């Protein structure tokens, strides 16, 4: 299972873009093989909280959800702080030992595969 967080902007617009991505990327696949993205089920932190400029994050009179400068950066920093608070030196060392970055040739091979798949 995976999730992503929309810090700023409008959730419905982001959902529409994600839905379009899956439509293209999963063409011909069984619909149960990829997420069902509902535009009515997504919202940004700015839309859901008072983190933006004005109640609920909406800019006065615009209907545009702008969190002001830095909401995404503040959210990312808070997540990092929580993770750091739960790390131990042994845990960090274990994670570093298990880290395997792909070789440049592997990256090029995957990029070529994606270019071919999406006609780029």
Secondary structure, DSSP 8 states (H G I E B T S, - for coil): -------SS-HHHHHHHHHHHHHHHTTTS-GGGS----GGG---HHHHSS-SSSGGGB-TTT--B---TTHHHHHHHHHHHHHHHT--HHHHHHHHHH-----HHHHHHHHHHHHHHHT-
